[in-house]
Structures are given as structure tokens and as C-alpha cells.
Amino acid sequence: MMPLRTLLTTAVATLGTLVSASAAPPPKPSRSLAPKPPTPSVAEPATAPAALRDQLRTITRAFDGSSGIAIVSLRDGWEASWNGDKLFPQQSCSKLWVAITAMDAVDRGRIRLSNKVTLTRDDLTLFHQPIRQKILTGPYTTTLGALLFQAVTESDNTANDRLLRAVGGSEAVRAMIARKGLGAIRFYEGERKLQSRIAGLTWQPSYSYGNAFETARAALPMPVRQAAFDRYLTNPYDGAAPRAVANALARLKAGQLLSPTSTAELLSIMGSTRTGKLRVRAGLAPGWSWNHKTGTGQQLGGRIGGINDIGLLTAPDGAIYAMSIMTVPNRADGGAQDLMQAVARAVIAQHRTRRARQV
């Protein structure tokens, strides 16, 4: 039995502790109770399946060129990447950021997709622009929603640049990227100025007509063209990191970038994309879907300044993978499409393995 004196000493010490605790001032309230704007999570992603990481390593090492891949599993929270933080040319993949800026403007009440806009010959750009045929017959009136659909599903440069001007220009897109914390994603000045600079030219309105752009580009001394092309590939003005792109797509699907209505509408449009039939889509198994945007750059000396496919891959059971596959082949037939199909098959195989283990 403990001596009485010891018991009393212990009791007094305990009582003193309780009194001190009760006399301590309450914690100071936070200086601001205002809700902070949503920001991307900084938590480290879960470890991706080792077999998938090994497959990506094998696939990329066999590719004749530079490639960057990022895959995010929305269900399991893991992320796998290869050159995930390196900047790659986006080319028409950047049209996705214009589309998100437009839908964000809808959510803010600044525009409506039903707003009408008239396009004339002054709105024409260059390269791929199916809408051009409608404009050449005279002023063509359509809606912002139709322009958005055309820009995403057909990768129409004129539709994209006219939509871009309607939502506030390049500054508005860059502001959206910064405000929503999308990370290492650059946006340049639309297709006209981007493609002209890549070629070593300065945009001129006359480039919209006939083969004027191709003629002006061909007239440049080859060293000038090569230097401009190499500068672009080294430090792309529209560059983006595959990890940033994949995480932005994951956040789009999770409803963190747009309202539920705008999210559903944009994802539906991405599901109607007609370009890139031989890229990721060609590697899909039955029952899988691919809501995406493609991008393809100019060629010089057999090289292509970017062949990309980014989007959301959905399994038959509803599991979703945000994927960004960005490449710069060393030659025109450098196997970018084969790489993309191989990545899709690797993800599908990993998903099936996971399901088999759960049964």
C-alpha cells in the first residue's frame, strides 16, 4: 500500500495540473472564417501498380522519340507517369482549356452557349478548319455552343479562335488556368500566332487564303525554319506537363472545375470527338469509352511537333482513368499511335487484373 504522504503529494500535483488546464485561455479563433477557393490536393498520390509502371517503362523506351505519360485512377487514387513533369507541345489539346474557359464563363453568367456570333473571312485561320467552307459563301451565323462543339470534336482552328475571342482571349484562358490551380499548363495566343511562330513567321491575315501560309513558310531559308522549329520543341510556347493535364482532367470529371451541368455537357462533347481514331481509341476493348481531345503539330524534316491524346478512359464497371499521352516522334512514322494504343491496353489489362483479384 502507498504511504499516505505519497498519496497526498500525488493528489496535490494532479489537482494543480487540472487547475492550470482549466485556467488556460481558449485557443484563438481563426482570423478568417471565409471559405477558401478550391485548390488541388497536395497529398501524395497512392502508389500505382508495379506491373503497370513496368509496362509504361517498356513502352516508352521502345518509342522513337520523346514521350510523356500520366495516368490517374479516380477510383483508387493512384498516379503513374513517365516524364510527367516535362513540358510537351500541346497543339490542339490546348483547345480543351478554351472550352473549359467558355463553360466557366457560362457558369459565371458572362455568356450563354446560345449566344449567336457571325463569322466572316476575317475570322479564318489556317490548317484544319472545316467551318471554312461555310464562311467562304458569305457571313456565317452560328452559336458559341456550336463553335465549342466544332472546336473540340473536329479540332477546327477557326471555330476555336473565334470562341477564344468571345470569351476574352488568351488572357482569359491563362487566368482560368491560374485561378483553378491547374499547374504546369501554358497557353499561347491562339492558332494563328502559334503556328506562325513555330514556322518562323509572323502572322499575316493573308495566310488564311489558299496556300499563302505554306508558300510563305516554304520561302524561308531552311536554317531559319529549323531554328524556329527547334526552339519550339525545346521550350514549347503552348507546353504542358502530362501530370498537370491528367490531374486537370481528373478534377474536371470530379466536378471541381465546372458546375455539374457544364461538366456533363463538356464531357459529352469530348465523347463525340472524331479525331484520333488510330490513337488511344484503337486500343480500347469492348465496353470501354474514351472522352478526349487530340493534338497534332507541324512537320519538318520528318519530325512532327507533337502527337497527343488526352482524356478520360471509362471501364464497363464505371472506373475512370484520366490519361495524358504526349509525344514528339523523331520521324513522321515514329510509332506515336502504337504507343498510345499500347498504353490503353496496359491500363485495361491492369484494371482487369485488379477486378480478378477482388472476385
ABEGO torsion letter per residue (X at the ends): XBBAAAAAAAAAAAAAAAAAAAABBBBBBBABABBBBBBBBABBBBBBBAAAAAAAAAAAAABBEBBBBBBBBAAAGBBBBBGAABBBBAEAAAAAAAAAAAAAAAAAGABBAABBBBBBAAABBBEBBAAAAAAAAEBBBBBAAAAAAAAAAAGBAAAAAAAAAAAGEAAAAAAAAAAAGAEBBBBBAEAAAAAAAAAGBBBBAAAABEAAAAAAAAABBAAAAAAAAAAAAABBAABBBAAAAAAAAAAAAAGAABBAAAAAAAAAAAAABABGAABAAAABBBGBBBBBBBBBBBBBGGBBBEBBBBEBBBBAAGBBBBBBBBBBBABAAAGAAAAAAAAAAAAAAAAAAAAAAAX
